[in-house]
Amino acid sequence: MSGHRRRTRILATLGPATDPPGMLEALLRAGVDVVRLNFSHGDPQSQVARAHAVRAAAQAVGTEVGILADLPGPKLRIESFAQGKIALRAGERFDLVARADAPPGNEREVGISYLGLPRDVDAGDILLLDDGLVQLKVERVEGERIVTTVLHDSVLSDRKGLNRLGGGLSLGALTERDRELIGVAAALGADFIAVSFCRNAADIEEARAIARGHGSDAAICAKIERAEAIANLREIIEASDTVMVARGDLGVEIGYAELPGLQKKIIRESLACSKVVITATQMLQSMVDSPMPTRAEVLDVANAVIDGTDAVMLSQESAAGSHPLKAVEAMARICVGAEKQFVMDTDFEKAQRDLQRADQAIAMAAMFLSEHVGVRAIVAMTESGGTARYLSRFRSNVPIYGLSRHAGARRQMALMRDVVPVPFDSRGLATREAAREAIRALFGQGLLSAGDRVIFTSGDHMEHHGATNTLRLLQVGTGGSAEGLGELQEAG
């Protein structure tokens, strides 16, 4: 058990660059823990095919890999131009036309996908297109036509995104298309469903209800990318299972200068609410074309790791880039480098005090013990993965082995920092016998050695969710025979 085991998880988006034979297996071996299916691109059938390919590749590699289905959401875009793209000049008039039958765009106007936009804007508003590269100032609204003035010379092409500086658009998070795609995600067995452009807790709860109606136990991920989401941040985090710092649209709406502080705030509040958090968008953007990241990108990823993010995400770098495997390898090296150089010191004085659940209390006690006694690992017997999640909220320096008989729970644990999911079925075993067999299994996999001290958490009735109520400090035995391997002793 030499070397540093990477603690931060890597999420990679699938696309044309990951489709060639053998590429998925290579990516999983390089360190991908969860894959993202971006339903904004391609047809649902192609994403279903990728999901099946992921399951096959994970089985071939012998690892647990989660699947995140990312819903498109109400992406506000301009429509197409007759010539594909146009040049805009500062000071000139340019109109946005909110009409379903708007003709192809030209140098004077273009249609928009969101027909309610004229109701949401006022004179003086700044509209940002193409991630803010094109800026328009609203002069007035004439019925279905928004009259604007171009602020900078720029080029605008088909189907670019549109935001209002400061947010404030009234369109909801879930479109009818999103509701249909939740059914697709449920059918393909997605472990996570990401809600794009969520505004409040109600958006998350609606997505969860639809998913459960389709028989899915997927964790619901809130993508924080609207100004309204920042205003309702706490309620969104509490309603969700997982949170994504979606820095693309968020940076456009709130301004790039505010983004670093907000990223840290979202990570901090997600951990405080015991939720898993992902940092995403343009983390290694230069690697879409380059085989190496820039120093600024290295620092960006490392800072997210130091801030405590559970996972870092690759988007275009892996989905459509020229070097998807190199991007994953670079991401893994950066995570390990940051983890080795920065030791997280858990501040238990700031830990939650009003605990309502036994498994949360056990998790806090286990992490306190690991900080003050010195153990090789924490072994958590869990049905749903909840105990492992609570344990991983306290940033420790020891691995957490999450043992579960449920494949879905293990795949969700694959997104949790510090957690190593391990298949194990404790049904029919007494508590002490289950502990003995679990330690023996980890010993056999080379994850524990004779003499190691471990903290073991379990419940009297492990077939029930939230049943963890027991903590034990154990020591792996030193017996040399097969029967002695993994023998347990109470640590004295």
N, C-alpha and C positions, 0 to 999 in steps of 0.2 A: 504493500500500500504506500509506495513512495510517490513523490510528485504532488502537484497541486490539482485537486479535482475542481473543475470550473463550477462555480456556484450560480452565476447568473445565466438565465436561460436565453436561447436564441430562437426567434420566430422568423421564418422565411416565407415570403410570398411566392406562390407557384405561378408559372406562366410559360410562355413558349420556350424560354431558356432552360426550364427544368424538365421539359417533356422528352428530350432524347433518351434512348435506352441507357440504363445504368446511372443516369445523373441523380435521380432521387436517392438511390442507395448511397452514392458518394456523398451527397449532402448530409444524409443522416449520420454517416460515419464521421463526417467533419464536425458535427456538433449541433445540427438542427434538432430542437426538442419539440417544436410545434410548427405546423405549416399553416399558411393563410391562403384561403381561397377567396379571391377578390371578385365578388359578384357584379362589380361595376364593369368588368370587362369579360368578353366572351359570352357564350350561351351557357345555360345551366347544365346542359348535357356534358359539355367539356369539363366543367368543374366536378361533376359526379364522377367522370372517368378519372380525373386526377385524384379524387378521394379514394377510389378503389386502388389506384396505383400506389398511393401512400400506405394503405394498409398492407399491401403485398410487400412493399419495400421494407416496412418496419418489421414484418415477420421474418424476412430474409436476413435483416441485420441483427434481429434479436433485441429490439429496443421498444420502449413505449413512446409513441409519437401522437400528440394531440392534433386535432384539425379545428381551425377557426374559420367559420363562414362569415365573411364581412359583407353586410348588406349595403347596397348602393346609397340608400337614403335619398332625401329630396334634393339631389344635387342640382343647383341652379346653374344653367349654362346658357350661352348664346347659341343660336342655331348656325346653319352653314352659310358660306358665302358663294356667290356664283363663280368666283375665280379662285376659291380655296383660301385666300388670305388677302388682306388689304393693308395699306400703310395709312396710319393716322398721324395728323399733324397738330401740334400744340396750338390751342386757340380756336380750332375749327369745331363746328357743330357736328354731333354724331347722335343719332336717335336709336333708342331701343324700342322695338315694337312688340307689344304683348298681345299678339293675335295668332290664333292657331294656324291660320292660312297665310301668314306673312310670307312674302316672296323671298327668294334667296338674297342674302345680304350684299351690300356694295359699300363704297366709300362714304355713303351718307347714312346708312341705317342697317340694322340686322334684327332678326326676330330673336325672342328669348323663350325659354322653355317654361318659365314660371309666369303664368298669365296674371297672377295677383300682384306682381311687383309694383305697378303704378299706385296701388293702395298703400304700399309700405314705405314709399320714399317721399321726401320733401325737398324743396329747393335748398341747395347748399349741401346736401348729402354727397359723399364721395363713394362712387362705385368702383370696385377693384376687380379687374378681369385678369385671367391667366396668372393666378397667384400674385397679383399686385403689380405685374409688369405693365399693365395698361390701367390708367386711372382716368375716370370720368367724373366731372362735377355736374350734379343735377341742377338744371336751370329752372325747369318747370315741368309739370305733367299736363299733357293735353289728351284727355281720354285714355286711350290705350297706348299712347305714345309718350315716352320719357325723353325729353329734350336735354341733352348734356353737352358740355364743352370738354374737349380733350385737353388734359393737363400736360402731357409730355408726348414728344414724338415716339411712336411705337408701331409695332406690327401686330395684327390680330388675325388669328386663323380660326377655322371651324371648331365649334363645340367646346370652347374654352369656358372654364368655371367663372362664376360671378358671385361676388360677395359685397355686402355693404359694410363700410368701415364702421366698427362699433357694434355690428350685429343689428338685431331688431326686426328681422324678417319673420313673418307670421306663419310660414309654412311649417307643418308638423314634421315629426321625425320619421314616422312610418308611412310610406306610400302603399297603395294597393299592390304594387309590384313587390315591395318589401314583404308584405304579408304572405304573398304567394311563395316567395323565396325562403321564408322561414320553414314552410312545409318541405321544400326541396332540401334544406339543410338538415331537417329532422330525418328525412328519408335516407340521406347518405351517412347518417350517424355522426354529425358534427358534435364535437365536444364543447365548443364555444360558439356563440352567435353574437356578433358585434353589431350594435345599433349605431348607425352613423347620424351625426348632427342631432343627437338627443338634446332636449331642452330642460327636462325635469324628470323627477322620479316616475311620473305617470307614463312617460315614453318607455322606460325600462320595464315597468310592470306590465304594460300592454304586450311588449315583445315576449316576455316570460309566459304570459297567459296563452299566447298563440302557440309558442313552442310546446308548452305542456299539453295543449289541446291536440297536438300532433304526436304526442307520446315521447317527446324529447326531454331529457334531463340535462341538456346543454347549459353550461354556465353562461350567463348573460353579461356581455362586455359593453360598457358604456364608453363610446368614443367622445372625448372632450375636444370639440373643435368649433364651438360656437360661443359667442360672447354671453349668450343667455345661460349656457351651461356653467360658466364661471360664476354667475350670480347665484345659481342653484347648486353649486358644487357639492356641498355636504349631503343634500338629500339624494342627489344622483349617485354618489359613492355608496351611501348606505343602502340604496335600492338594488345596486348591481352586485355581481360576483367578482368581476374583473373590470379594471379601468385602463383605458388607453389614452396616453398623452399624444393626441393626433396633431402634430405640430404644423402641418401644412395649412389647412384652412384656419386653424386657430391663430397662427401667426399672421395670416392675412387680415382677419377680422379685428384683432386687438392691437396689431402692430408688432413688428419683430423685436422692438426694444423691450417690450413687456414679457416676451416669451420665456427667457431663462428663469426669471423669478417665479412665473406661473408653473413651469415644469417642476421646479423644486417643491412648490406648494402642493401640487396635485399628488406627487409621490408621497410627500410627508402625510397628507391627510388620508390617502388610501391606506397606508400602513397603519395609521392610527385607528382606522375602522376595520382592520384585519382583512383588507381586500388586496387581491393580487393586482399589480400595476405593470403596464407595458409602456416603454418609451419608443416612439415611432416617428418615421418620416425623415428622409434625407440623411440618415445617420452616416452612410458611406456613399453618398450620391456620386462622387467622382468615379467610383468603381463600376458604374454603368459602362464606362468606356476604359478606365484605367485599371491595370492589374494591381495597383497599390493605392491605399487611401492617402489622403492628405494629412498633415500633422494636425490641422484643425479638427478633422473628422475623428482622429484618434482621441483627441482631448474631449470631444463631444461625447463619444461613447463612454470613455473612462469616467467622465463626470457623472453621467447617468448611473453608472455602476456604483460610484462612490456615494451618490445620493440615496441609493438603496433600491433602485428599480428591480423588479423581479426578472424582467425580460427586456431585451433590445430587439428591434425589428428591422428586417431588410424588406424593402418594397420593390422598386424598379430594379435595384441592384441584382436581386436574385430572379425576379420574374422575367425581365427582358434585357438584362445586361449581358455584356460580352464575357464576364468572368464570374458567374454565380458561385462556383466552388471556391474560388479565391476570396470572394467577399465573405463567405461563411467562415473560412479559415482565418481571415483577418479579424473578423468580429470575435471569434473564440480567443485568439491571441490577446486582443485588447482587453477583453473581460478578465482573463487570467492575470494579465499584467497589472490591471487596476486592483484586483482583489489581493494580490500578493503585496502590493505596496501600501495598501490602506486597510488597516485592521479596524473593523467596526466595533465600537464599544457601546454596548447596550446600556441605556440610561433607564434603570428600573424605577427611578424616582418619577419619571414621566409616564410610566406604564398605566394602563387603565385600571381603575380601582373598583368600579361598580360592576363587577363581573356577575352575569346572570346564569352562566352555564358552567357545569363541572369540567367539561373538556377545556374550556378557556382557562380556568383556574389551574388545571393540571399542566397545561402548556406553559403558563407563566412560571409555575413552580419548577418545571423541568429546565427551562432556560436559565433561571436563577441558579439552579443547582449546577448546571453545566459550566457556568461562569466561575463558580467558586470551588468546585471539587476537582474539575479536570477529567473529562471523559473523551473517549475516542469517537463516540457517535451517540445519537439519540435514535431509538427504534420505536416507531409509533405504529401500533396495530390500529387500523382505521377502516371503516366501512365506506364512507363517502369521501374521505380525504380531508374532512374538516379539521381533525386534530393536527394533521401535518401542516395545514394552512395556518392555524393559530401558532404553532411552533415556529414556523418560518417568518412570522411577523417580527419576532425578536431576532435581530441580526446577530448570529453567533458565528463561531469559527469552526464548528463541527458539522459534519453532514447529518441530515435527518433522513433516515430510511423509512419511507412510508409504505407499510405492508398492507395490501388489500387484495381481496379475492375478486373485486370488480374491475374489469378492464377499463370501463369508463372513468372510474375514480382515479385509476393509475394514470390515465392520459391527461386528466385535469391536473394532477399533481406534477406532471411534466413541465408545467408553466411556472411552478413555484420555486423561487430562489432557495437554494440549499437543500431541496428535497430530491431524493432519489427514489422513484417508485419501484417497488418490488412485488411481484405476484406471490401471494401467500394466502392459504385458506385455513382459517382457525376453527372452522365449524367442527363440533364434536370433541374439541380439546379443552381440558380444564385449563385454568389461567396459567398455572405454573408449567404445565406441559406445553401449552402454546408458546410460552416464552422460550422454553428450551429448544423447541423445534425451529422457532424463528431465528434464534441466535445461531443454531447449527446451520440453517440455510444460508445465512449471511457469511458465516465462517467458510462454508463450502464454496462460495462465490469469490472468496478472497477479499471481502469487504471488511472483515474483522479478523483479528489475530489473537492467539492465546495470550491471556493476561490483560487484554483490553477491558477497560471499564466502560459500561454503557448505561444510559438511562433508558428504561423500558416503560412505555405507557400503553395501557390496554383498558378494557372494560370487563365487567362481569358477564355481560351479554353482548358480545361483539357483533351479533347479527343485526343489531339495531343502530340506526344513525344517532350520533351524539351520545354514545354510551360510555365513552372513555371516562373512567373515574379512579384509575389506579396508576401510581408511579412507583417504580422500583429502581434501585441502583444495583446493577449486576456486574459480574466479572466473568469473562470468557475463560473456561477451564483450560488447563495445560495438558490434559491427557493426550498421549501419543497414539492410542489405538483408535480405530474407527468409532468405537462406541464412546470414546472420551472426547471426540471432537465436538466442540460447541457445548461442552458441559458447563452448567451454570453454577456459580457460587455467589452467595450474598457478599457484596463488597464490604469489607470491614474497615 
